[in-house]
């Protein structure tokens, strides 16, 4: 399994001609963050004030919160999407090129291969998260005019908890995307599904069903707590909660769940970490079951 992961890492990080997907998606992240930084600099410039008559101090606003909130603003949405798309692209390429069949010779080999894909998704999530963190730190003084101090301080627990929670839940989203890859082997379905996972489409659908159970779909009212519970225990919901920063790991208030009043919830920080772990395990079991049923 370790040799397969090393092979995967080599293929995505080939710098020659930027053929490795890591560099291609990394370049997209650089462009996106650079575009955001450019807009902020322009909005803070005298030129913008002369054009509109308004003075916007976005740079100051950025430093009035915490550093993990800043990271969430810069990374949430785009980074999980890139990680999921990279995992989908890599898995589809191996299936279509016949590479997957060439390395599978027995059931034990199949287990090692599938486990390697799930672990590789986690390694990939860590690499992209680290890369995005560096880019965000580079953009920070550009957008704030050299100011890098945040008015809301955070301790190691909040910062480390935020990064671990973000990593686990982005890993979970990419692992769930692999389920679609191995179940369908259809590129559009896999990419669209990965987008829906990261864009919180499923939690919104579940919350919509829970809300409608009190109106048009009244026959679903007994299931409303189940819908709300599923909605708040999904990785994309955990990432949305992380937009509030690392204080999530010291805040025991359940008000963070908003309209999901009937959902089963626990401490927000613990739930954020557990959500990622639970869905990684579920995705691993489902992918392995698909691999055993189908000739992968």
C-alpha positions as CSV (number, residue, x, y, z in Angstrom):
1,X,0.0,0.0,0.0
2,X,2.8,2.4,0.9
3,X,4.4,1.8,-2.5
4,X,1.1,2.6,-4.3
5,X,0.8,5.8,-2.3
6,X,4.4,6.8,-3.2
7,X,3.6,6.1,-6.8
8,X,0.4,8.3,-6.6
9,X,2.3,11.1,-5.0
10,X,5.0,11.0,-7.7
11,X,2.4,11.2,-10.5
12,X,0.6,14.2,-9.1
13,X,3.7,16.2,-8.2
14,X,5.7,15.9,-11.4
15,X,6.9,19.4,-12.0
16,X,8.1,19.0,-15.5
17,X,5.6,20.8,-17.8
18,X,3.3,21.0,-14.8
19,X,1.9,17.6,-15.7
20,X,1.2,16.7,-12.1
21,X,-2.3,17.6,-11.1
22,X,-1.0,19.0,-7.8
23,X,0.7,21.8,-9.6
24,X,-2.2,22.4,-12.0
25,X,-4.8,22.8,-9.2
26,X,-2.2,24.6,-7.1
27,X,-1.8,27.2,-9.8
28,X,-5.6,27.6,-9.9
29,X,-5.5,28.3,-6.1
30,X,-2.8,30.8,-6.6
31,X,-4.7,32.6,-9.3
32,X,-7.9,32.6,-7.2
33,X,-6.2,33.9,-4.1
34,X,-4.3,36.4,-6.1
35,X,-7.5,37.6,-7.7
36,X,-9.1,38.0,-4.2
37,X,-6.0,39.9,-2.9
38,X,-6.1,42.2,-5.9
39,X,-9.7,43.0,-5.4
40,X,-9.1,43.8,-1.8
41,X,-6.1,46.0,-2.6
42,X,-8.1,47.8,-5.2
43,X,-11.1,48.3,-2.9
44,X,-8.7,49.8,-0.3
45,X,-7.0,52.1,-2.8
46,X,-7.7,55.9,-3.2
47,X,-8.5,55.2,-6.9
48,X,-11.6,53.2,-5.8
49,X,-12.6,55.9,-3.3
50,X,-12.3,58.5,-6.1
51,X,-14.4,56.4,-8.4
52,X,-17.2,55.6,-6.0
53,X,-16.9,58.2,-3.2
54,X,-16.8,55.3,-0.7
55,X,-13.9,54.3,1.6
56,X,-13.7,50.6,2.2
57,X,-11.3,49.2,4.8
58,X,-11.5,45.5,4.0
59,X,-7.9,45.1,5.1
60,X,-8.6,46.3,8.6
61,X,-11.8,44.2,8.8
62,X,-9.7,41.1,8.0
63,X,-7.5,41.7,11.1
64,X,-10.4,42.4,13.4
65,X,-11.2,38.7,13.6
66,X,-9.1,35.7,14.2
67,X,-6.5,34.0,12.0
68,X,-8.6,30.8,11.6
69,X,-11.6,32.9,10.4
70,X,-9.2,34.4,7.9
71,X,-8.1,31.0,6.7
72,X,-11.8,29.9,6.5
73,X,-12.6,32.9,4.3
74,X,-9.7,32.2,2.0
75,X,-10.0,28.4,1.8
76,X,-13.5,27.2,2.5
77,X,-15.3,26.2,-0.7
78,X,-12.5,26.3,-3.2
79,X,-9.9,24.1,-1.4
80,X,-12.3,21.2,-0.6
81,X,-13.6,21.4,-4.2
82,X,-10.0,21.2,-5.6
83,X,-9.2,18.2,-3.3
84,X,-12.3,16.3,-4.3
85,X,-11.8,17.0,-8.0
86,X,-8.1,15.9,-7.8
87,X,-9.2,12.6,-6.1
88,X,-11.8,12.0,-8.7
89,X,-9.5,12.8,-11.6
90,X,-6.8,10.5,-10.3
91,X,-9.1,7.6,-9.6
92,X,-10.8,7.9,-13.0
93,X,-7.5,8.0,-14.8
94,X,-6.4,4.8,-13.2
95,X,-9.6,3.0,-14.1
96,X,-9.7,4.2,-17.7
97,X,-6.0,3.5,-18.4
98,X,-6.3,0.0,-17.0
99,X,-3.7,0.8,-14.3
100,X,-6.1,-0.4,-11.5
101,X,-6.5,-3.9,-13.0
102,X,-2.8,-4.2,-13.6
103,X,-2.0,-3.9,-9.9
104,X,-4.8,-6.1,-8.6
105,X,-4.1,-9.9,-8.6
106,X,-6.0,-11.1,-5.4
107,X,-8.6,-10.0,-2.9
108,X,-5.8,-9.0,-0.5
109,X,-4.3,-6.9,-3.2
110,X,-7.7,-5.3,-3.8
111,X,-8.0,-4.4,-0.2
112,X,-4.6,-2.9,-0.2
113,X,-5.3,-0.9,-3.3
114,X,-8.7,0.5,-2.0
115,X,-7.2,1.3,1.4
116,X,-4.3,3.1,-0.5
117,X,-6.8,5.2,-2.4
118,X,-8.6,6.3,0.8
119,X,-5.3,7.1,2.6
120,X,-4.0,8.9,-0.5
121,X,-7.1,11.1,-0.4
122,X,-6.1,12.1,3.1
123,X,-2.5,12.8,2.2
124,X,-3.7,14.8,-0.8
125,X,-6.0,16.8,1.5
126,X,-3.1,17.5,3.8
127,X,-0.8,18.6,1.0
128,X,-3.3,21.0,-0.6
129,X,-4.3,22.4,2.8
130,X,-0.7,23.1,3.6
131,X,-0.2,24.7,0.1
132,X,-3.3,26.8,0.5
133,X,-2.3,27.9,4.0
134,X,1.1,29.2,2.7
135,X,-0.7,31.1,-0.2
136,X,-3.1,32.6,2.3
137,X,-0.3,33.8,4.6
138,X,1.5,35.3,1.6
139,X,-1.6,37.2,0.6
140,X,-2.3,38.5,4.1
141,X,0.1,41.4,4.3
142,X,-0.8,42.3,0.7
143,X,-4.4,42.7,1.6
144,X,-3.9,44.4,5.0
145,X,-1.1,46.8,4.0
146,X,1.5,45.0,6.0
147,X,-0.6,44.4,9.1
148,X,-0.5,40.7,10.2
149,X,-1.7,41.0,13.8
150,X,-5.3,39.9,14.5
151,X,-7.4,41.5,17.2
152,X,-8.9,38.2,18.3
153,X,-6.2,35.9,19.6
154,X,-6.4,32.1,19.5
155,X,-4.5,29.5,21.4
156,X,-2.9,26.3,20.1
157,X,-6.1,24.3,20.8
158,X,-8.3,26.5,18.7
159,X,-5.8,26.7,15.8
160,X,-4.8,23.0,15.8
161,X,-8.4,21.9,16.3
162,X,-9.5,24.1,13.3
163,X,-6.9,22.6,11.0
164,X,-7.5,19.0,12.0
165,X,-11.3,19.5,11.6
166,X,-10.8,21.1,8.2
167,X,-8.4,18.4,7.1
168,X,-10.7,15.5,8.3
169,X,-13.8,16.9,6.7
170,X,-12.1,17.7,3.3
171,X,-10.7,14.2,3.4
172,X,-14.2,12.8,4.0
173,X,-15.6,14.8,1.1
174,X,-12.9,13.4,-1.3
175,X,-13.5,9.9,0.0
176,X,-17.2,10.2,-0.6
177,X,-16.4,11.4,-4.1
178,X,-14.5,8.2,-4.6
179,X,-17.6,6.3,-3.9
180,X,-19.2,7.8,-7.0
181,X,-16.1,7.1,-9.1
182,X,-16.0,3.4,-8.3
183,X,-19.8,3.0,-8.3
184,X,-20.4,4.6,-11.7
185,X,-17.0,5.1,-13.5
186,X,-18.7,8.0,-15.3
187,X,-16.8,11.3,-15.3
188,X,-19.8,13.8,-15.3
189,X,-21.5,11.9,-12.5
190,X,-18.4,11.8,-10.4
191,X,-17.5,15.5,-10.8
192,X,-21.1,16.7,-10.4
193,X,-21.4,14.5,-7.3
194,X,-18.2,15.9,-5.9
195,X,-19.4,19.4,-6.5
196,X,-22.7,18.7,-4.7
197,X,-20.9,17.2,-1.7
198,X,-18.7,20.2,-1.3
199,X,-21.4,22.8,-2.1
200,X,-23.6,21.7,0.8
201,X,-26.4,20.6,-1.6
202,X,-27.3,17.5,0.4
203,X,-27.6,19.3,3.8
204,X,-29.7,22.0,2.2
205,X,-32.0,19.3,0.7
206,X,-32.3,17.5,4.0
207,X,-33.1,20.8,5.8
208,X,-35.6,21.6,3.1
209,X,-37.4,18.3,3.7
210,X,-37.4,18.9,7.4
211,X,-38.9,22.4,6.9
212,X,-41.5,21.2,4.4
213,X,-42.6,18.5,6.8
214,X,-44.5,21.2,8.7
215,X,-46.3,22.3,5.5
216,X,-46.7,20.6,2.2
217,X,-45.1,17.4,3.2
218,X,-46.7,17.0,6.5
219,X,-46.5,13.2,6.3
220,X,-42.7,13.5,6.7
221,X,-43.1,15.4,10.0
222,X,-42.1,12.3,12.2
223,X,-38.8,12.1,10.1
224,X,-37.9,15.8,10.5
225,X,-35.5,15.2,13.4
226,X,-33.8,12.5,11.4
227,X,-33.4,14.9,8.4
228,X,-32.0,17.6,10.6
229,X,-29.6,15.3,12.4
230,X,-28.3,14.0,9.0
231,X,-27.9,17.5,7.8
232,X,-25.7,18.7,10.7
233,X,-23.6,15.5,10.7
234,X,-22.4,15.9,7.1
235,X,-18.8,17.1,6.3
236,X,-19.9,20.2,4.3
237,X,-21.9,21.3,7.3
238,X,-18.9,20.9,9.6
239,X,-16.8,23.0,7.2
240,X,-19.5,25.7,7.3
241,X,-19.3,25.7,11.1
242,X,-15.5,26.1,10.8
243,X,-16.1,29.4,9.1
244,X,-16.6,30.8,12.6
245,X,-13.0,30.0,13.4
246,X,-11.2,28.0,16.1
247,X,-13.5,29.3,18.8
248,X,-15.7,26.4,17.8
249,X,-13.5,24.1,19.9
250,X,-14.0,26.1,23.1
251,X,-17.7,27.1,22.5
252,X,-20.1,24.6,24.0
253,X,-23.2,26.5,22.9
254,X,-25.4,24.5,20.6
255,X,-26.8,27.7,19.1
256,X,-24.4,27.2,16.3
257,X,-26.8,24.7,14.7
258,X,-29.3,27.5,14.0
259,X,-32.6,26.2,12.6
260,X,-31.7,22.5,13.2
261,X,-33.5,22.6,16.6
262,X,-34.7,19.0,16.5
263,X,-31.3,17.5,15.5
264,X,-29.2,15.3,17.7
265,X,-26.0,17.3,18.4
266,X,-23.1,17.2,20.8
267,X,-20.3,19.7,21.6
268,X,-19.7,21.5,18.2
269,X,-15.9,21.0,18.2
270,X,-16.1,17.3,19.0
271,X,-18.9,16.8,16.5
272,X,-16.8,18.5,13.8
273,X,-14.0,16.1,14.3
274,X,-16.2,13.0,14.6
275,X,-18.1,14.0,11.5
276,X,-15.0,13.7,9.4
277,X,-13.9,10.4,10.9
278,X,-17.3,8.8,10.6
279,X,-17.7,9.7,6.9
280,X,-14.2,8.6,6.1
281,X,-15.0,5.2,7.6
282,X,-18.3,5.0,5.8
283,X,-16.8,5.9,2.5
284,X,-14.0,3.3,3.0
285,X,-16.5,0.5,3.7
286,X,-18.7,1.4,0.8
287,X,-15.8,1.7,-1.7
288,X,-14.5,-1.7,-0.5
289,X,-17.9,-3.3,-0.9
290,X,-18.2,-1.9,-4.5
291,X,-14.7,-3.2,-5.3
292,X,-15.7,-6.7,-4.1
293,X,-19.0,-6.7,-6.1
294,X,-17.6,-5.2,-9.2
295,X,-14.4,-6.2,-11.1
296,X,-12.1,-3.4,-10.1
